[in-house]
Structure formats: structure tokens, C-alpha cells
């Protein structure tokens, strides 16, 4: 595999769809929120993304090889004027800087062909402390998104609080404008502890998304879902962390060869 590929099982016909992206990150807020939504709504998986920019490993899960991937799900809104949802969840983000841009481009090109004109990524905003009622911050690419979702419980006053958004949660909306799409990052307030899944932050984000698109999500099983996911997610995070440390050591050793 020389470049990122998307394997399509079925090309769905969608009505004014919006892409919701939930990948691993701080507090695993996005992965948990969008993963739970896809599961609860019984969304249909229609494509998978594989990339050489993921870590060069497979995970042994339930006695089988599991290849790192990202998965596309679709949900058709039964309401006449409701918007359909494309939900992207996955095991990994890119392990390389250039990979983030390639993968983001592949994702945006793919969903644009499905009629998608709006992208919402979900991530975590680390504060180092536990909040009783986590806030959800919105960082739009343009003012139009602020106006559109001003009454959905989003705090758009991020100056001085959010300086950068690292990884897919920032790069995908940042690149979306190049593909003619409106975009925004939603960041759930979370302590940001290592190997920590934050259901409270995920719940806060889901409640915001409910208001944004006029849907209802039963959150009663969210904490149970966290327990189901925790062991698998912990395993992947630990393996990827070890791989990243090994990559750093090799890079440092290579740089030393050029000294003196």
C-alpha cells in the first residue's frame, strides 16, 4: 500500500449530509461520542479507510488480527427535512505529519462526492481538571457556522483558551474550505488524563449535536459503552505509544550520526 485508500462497500444516496468525525485523541471524546451515536442509531457501515501513515502494526484482538482503520457509517434521517449523517470513527490517526494532510484530503474528496457540504470534527479540550458540567467549545472556519449554531449550547469564545488543534480534529476542518465545504471543530472540555475515556465530555458533545441537527440520542448506555471499549482502546493506545517512542529513539540515533 503506497497511499491512503478507501474501500467502498456501498455508495449510499444521502440527503444534504453532514460529516461527523470522531477519531482517537484527548480524552477520546470524539471517538466515544461519534462511535456511540453510530451504534445507537444503528448506522450502516459503507466504507473503510486504510493508510500507510498509520502505525506499522496490527492488533491481536479476540485471537484475530485487527488492521488499523477508519470506518464510514451513514444514517438516514426519517424526518422529511432532516439531514442525513455520515459518521467517521476509527482506531488511529496518522503517525506522520504529511499523513494527516493526505488522509484529510482523501476523506474530504470522498464525502464531497456524496453531496456533503458541511464537516464537524469532534475532539477534546484538555484543562487538567474535572468539570461537573463540561463545556463544548466551537471553533468554526467561518462566521457562517457561528451564526448557524449559535443557539445550540456551544461556547464560541475560544480566543485565549484554544491556541492550536493538533491532528485530524483541526486539519480536516481547516482543509474543508479547499473542497467548498463549511466546517467547524467541536471540543469537549476534559481533564486530558493519559489513557482516559471521558464519557461526560462525550455526553456534552452529543447533547450539542442533538440540538444542531434535531435528533434524539438515548444516553443511558453511554457509560456501559465506555467499559466495552476501554480494554480495546487501551491496548491500541499502549501499543501505539510504544511504537511512537521507538520511532523517536531511532530518529535521535540517526541525527547523532550527523554530529561531529
C-alpha positions in Angstrom: 0.0 0.0 0.0 1.7 3.2 -1.2 -1.0 5.7 -0.3 -4.2 6.0 1.7 -7.1 4.0 0.2 -10.9 4.0 0.8 -12.6 0.6 0.3 -16.3 1.2 -0.5 -18.9 -1.5 0.2 -21.9 0.5 -0.9 -22.4 4.1 -2.2 -25.4 5.5 -0.3 -27.8 8.1 -1.6 -27.9 10.8 1.0 -30.0 13.9 1.7 -28.0 17.0 2.4 -25.5 15.0 4.5 -23.1 16.3 7.2 -19.8 14.6 8.1 -19.2 14.0 11.8 -15.7 12.9 12.6 -14.7 11.2 15.8 -11.2 9.8 16.0 -8.8 9.0 18.9 -7.5 12.0 20.7 -7.6 13.8 24.0 -10.0 12.0 26.3 -11.1 10.0 23.3 -14.0 12.5 23.3 -14.6 12.3 19.5 -14.1 8.6 19.2 -16.6 7.9 22.0 -19.2 10.5 21.1 -19.5 9.7 17.4 -18.9 5.9 17.9 -21.8 5.8 20.4 -24.0 7.8 18.0 -23.3 5.4 15.1 -24.0 2.4 17.4 -27.2 3.9 18.9 -28.6 5.0 15.6 -27.8 1.6 14.1 -25.9 3.4 11.3 -24.7 1.3 8.3 -21.0 0.9 7.6 -20.4 1.6 3.9 -16.6 2.2 3.6 -13.3 1.8 5.3 -10.1 3.8 5.1 -6.6 2.2 5.3 -3.3 4.2 5.3 0.4 3.5 5.3 0.6 6.5 7.6 -1.0 4.6 10.4 1.5 2.8 12.8 3.1 -0.2 11.1 1.4 -2.8 13.3 -1.7 -4.9 13.6 -3.6 -5.5 16.9 -4.4 -9.0 18.1 -8.0 -8.8 19.3 -10.2 -11.7 20.3 -7.5 -14.1 18.8 -7.6 -12.4 15.4 -5.6 -9.8 13.5 -7.1 -6.4 13.5 -5.8 -4.0 10.9 -5.8 -0.3 12.0 -8.6 1.5 10.0 -11.1 4.3 10.0 -14.8 3.5 9.2 -17.5 5.4 7.5 -21.1 4.9 8.6 -24.3 6.5 7.3 -27.6 7.2 8.9 -30.7 8.4 7.0 -32.8 10.9 8.8 -36.5 9.8 8.8 -37.7 13.4 9.1 -38.7 15.0 5.8 -36.4 18.0 6.1 -33.9 16.3 8.3 -30.2 16.0 7.3 -28.6 12.6 6.8 -25.4 11.9 8.8 -22.0 10.4 7.7 -20.0 9.3 10.7 -16.3 8.6 10.6 -14.8 6.7 13.5 -11.5 4.8 13.7 -8.6 3.2 15.6 -5.9 5.6 14.7 -4.8 8.9 13.4 -1.8 9.4 11.2 1.6 8.7 12.8 3.3 11.2 10.4 2.8 14.9 9.7 2.3 14.5 6.0 -0.1 11.7 6.5 -2.5 13.9 8.3 -2.9 16.0 5.2 -3.1 13.1 2.8 -5.7 11.3 4.9 -7.8 14.5 5.4 -7.7 15.1 1.6 -8.9 11.6 0.9 -11.7 11.9 3.4 -12.9 15.3 2.1 -12.7 14.3 -1.5 -14.7 11.1 -0.8 -17.5 12.7 1.2 -17.8 15.7 -1.3 -18.7 13.2 -4.0 -21.6 12.0 -1.7 -23.0 15.5 -1.6 -21.5 16.6 1.7 -21.1 20.3 2.2 -20.6 20.5 5.9 -18.0 18.9 8.2 -18.0 18.8 12.0 -15.0 17.3 13.8 -15.1 16.3 17.5 -12.2 16.4 19.8 -11.2 17.1 23.4 -10.1 20.3 25.1 -7.7 19.4 27.9 -8.0 21.5 31.1 -6.2 19.3 33.6 -9.2 19.3 35.9 -12.5 17.6 36.1 -15.6 19.8 35.3 -19.0 18.9 36.7 -20.7 20.2 33.5 -18.2 20.1 30.7 -18.4 23.0 28.2 -18.4 22.4 24.5 -16.3 24.9 22.5 -16.8 25.6 18.8 -14.0 26.7 16.5 -15.5 27.5 13.1 -13.7 28.1 9.8 -16.0 30.9 9.0 -18.6 33.2 10.7 -21.5 31.5 9.0 -21.1 28.4 11.2 -21.2 30.6 14.3 -24.5 32.1 13.2 -26.0 28.8 12.2 -25.3 27.1 15.5 -25.3 30.0 17.9 -28.3 28.6 19.9 -27.1 25.0 20.3 -25.2 25.4 23.6 -21.7 25.9 22.0 -19.2 28.4 23.5 -17.6 30.2 20.6 -15.5 32.4 22.8 -12.2 30.5 22.4 -9.6 33.2 22.0 -7.1 32.9 24.8 -8.4 29.4 25.6 -7.7 27.3 22.4 -4.4 28.1 20.7 -4.0 25.1 18.4 -5.9 22.0 17.4 -3.5 19.2 16.6 -4.3 16.3 14.3 -7.5 15.4 12.4 -9.9 17.5 14.6 -8.1 20.6 13.3 -6.7 19.7 9.9 -9.9 18.2 8.4 -12.0 21.4 9.0 -9.0 23.5 8.1 -8.8 21.8 4.7 -12.6 21.6 4.2 -12.8 25.1 2.7 -10.5 24.0 -0.1 -13.2 21.5 -1.1 -16.0 24.0 -0.9 -17.3 22.9 2.5 -18.3 24.7 5.6 -16.6 23.3 8.7 -16.1 23.5 12.5 -14.4 21.7 15.3 -16.3 20.9 18.5 -14.1 20.4 21.5 -15.5 18.9 24.7 -13.9 20.0 27.9 -12.0 17.1 29.5 -9.2 16.7 32.1 -6.9 15.1 29.4 -5.5 12.3 31.6 -3.5 9.6 29.7 -5.4 6.5 28.6 -8.7 8.1 29.7 -12.1 7.9 28.1 -14.3 10.8 29.2 -18.0 9.9 28.9 -19.0 13.2 30.5 -17.4 15.3 27.8 -18.7 12.9 25.1 -22.2 13.3 26.6 -21.9 17.1 26.5 -20.9 17.0 22.8 -23.7 14.6 21.9 -26.3 16.9 23.5 -25.0 19.7 21.4 -25.2 17.6 18.2 -28.8 16.7 19.1 -29.7 20.4 19.1 -27.7 21.1 15.9 -29.5 18.5 13.8 -32.8 18.0 15.7 -32.2 14.3 16.6 -32.5 12.4 19.8 -29.9 10.0 21.3 -30.6 7.8 24.3 -27.5 8.3 26.5 -28.4 5.7 29.2 -25.9 3.2 27.8 -23.0 5.6 27.2 -21.1 4.6 30.4 -21.6 0.9 29.6 -20.2 1.5 26.1 -17.1 3.1 27.7 -16.5 -0.1 29.6 -16.9 -2.2 26.5 -14.5 0.0 24.5 -11.9 0.7 27.2 -9.8 -2.5 27.1 -9.5 -2.5 23.3 -8.8 1.3 23.1 -6.3 1.0 26.0 -4.5 -1.8 24.1 -4.2 0.2 20.9 -3.1 3.3 22.7 -0.4 1.5 24.6 0.9 -0.2 21.5 0.9 3.0 19.5 2.7 4.9 22.4 5.4 2.2 22.5 5.8 2.4 18.7 6.0 6.2 18.8 8.7 6.1 21.5 10.7 3.6 19.3 10.3 6.0 16.3 11.7 8.9 18.4 14.7 6.8 19.6 15.5 5.8 16.0 15.2 9.3 14.8 17.5 10.6 17.6 20.1 7.9 16.8 20.0 8.8 13.1 20.5 12.5 13.9 23.5 11.6 16.1 25.2 10.1 13.1 25.5 13.5 11.5 27.1 15.2 14.6 30.9 15.6 14.5 
